[in-house]
């Protein structure tokens, strides 16, 4: 008894005893072990895995047959997952479901390593996608990976066994992400490669319109799609593919191009029709006039359809004779029929240049016919610039009066100041340049040039009107109303008497007599002097009255001359 009391077993002793009780078998929690069904009690199967006590597994974890009975029976050897060696009741905690899951994970890791597809079934819907059963392991199928195109109804795919591609596996976290789309795309790529190899450029095929976009239509050629671009639908302008086609239409197309790298197929419908540009030079010779329809308006011009498939451009500069820097949309409108003239044809570039204004009379030609050079016109002052006045004339054209053609004697700026926008003026036509679209007018030419002919000569006495008084002299104006001239009388020429050579003794508006001392026609300058007139009159008086022996003084002679002049006036 004392010997018994002295026995003190160690931890190793307990492990040895446990191993003896388990028959030397290696058991570890969290592993899959084999066991034998030793009994069926109600809804549970009693399984002996070699431990001191058996474990219990619900029958439904083993599945049922067609009659609804459990597929497992007494004596069957099965694999189960050992969760715990013993629970509070002294039973082993085991699970058939977890055993199947572990088995599935091992199998799926092998499949994932080989990049092979795996069979599974969509069994439920979760946030952002669906749950897929991969034969014991649960995976996540994102909504974007269900199909190549968005699927509205996933019902027909639920519960159906089908292949999936494993995108990601994380065993510690128990995450598996799969894709059905990857399988479909791969199959589609294989099918597309095979179908593309059967097609040839230039071949004519029938197809069905599957989809329409802003830039064209996708046509199904029997398992493979080709793009029919909007520019290849018709020779004429097509603003939107829906004007020509509708989804479901059966169309005959030509294979225009096959890209071997991207396997994209370009289709054409217009290629099956005759090219309207053939012989375009003969149909639309330069200089000929045609009627067309406006199909499109841009900032730089308007396109005119001459026939189906043949359009020409009317550049903005060729739209109007008179409306410059105006948007084409303010001159013509879409669908409007217009007369145009062919300006140029380039078949290689498939371009026709047209002119809209050339189909109308040139307003400068018309103006010259009705208003030849030398004729008089009347118009409204439209604008005043640093160059002169712009006068509005017939047919929305303008003529310009240059600064130098406003007045014979006044400076350009001074002459311009007499006119304002809206004034109605008359002018003479000086020149019409049809090619440059310019009309030169003159206002001063309506009156004769006072510098021409013998209207004024040196030594002539004229009556002038004072227009300005300065410290250096006075400015005067003389001549007829329509041909007035200006001159400046210097201070030293205001009087013979030095005491009277004072500009301030004159006032604006005073009328005085003066003598022309010089005329410079080239410089259009007239020099005058009151002093010279007084001296000339004195000389004349001496010659007239001084020859008699009357004994009269110089004062008497001058007084008599002045009285005689006053009598004549």
Buried (B, 14 or more C-beta within 10 A) or exposed (E): EEEEEEEEEEEEEEEEEEEEEBEEEEBEEEEBBEBBBEEBEEEBBBBBBBBEEBBBBBBEBBEEEEEEEBEBEEEEEBBBBBBEBEEEEEBBBBBBBBBBBBBBBEBBBEBBEEEEBBEBBBEEEEEEBBBBBBBBBBBBBBBEBBBEEEBEEBEEBEEEEBBBBBBEBEEEEEEBBBBBBBBBBEEBEEEBEEBBEEBEEEEEBEBBBEBBEEEBBBBEBEEBBBBBBBEBBBBBBBEEBBEBBEEEEEBEBBBBEBEEEEBEBBBBBBBEEEEBBEEBEEBBEEEEEBEBBBBBBEEEBBBBBBBEBBBBBBBBEBBBBEBEEEEBEEBBEEEEEBBBBBBEBEEEEBBBBBBBBBBBEBBBEBBBEEBEEEEEBEBEBBEBEEEBBBBBBEBEBBBBBBBBBBBBBBEBEEBBEEBEEEEEBEBBBBEBEBEEBBBBBBBBBEBBBBBEEEBBEEEBEBEBBBBBBEEEBBBBBBBEEEBBBBBBBBBEBBBBEEEEBEBEEBEEEBEBBBBBBEBEEEEBBBBBBBBBBBEBBBEEBBEEBEEEEEEBEEEEBBBBBEEEEEEEE
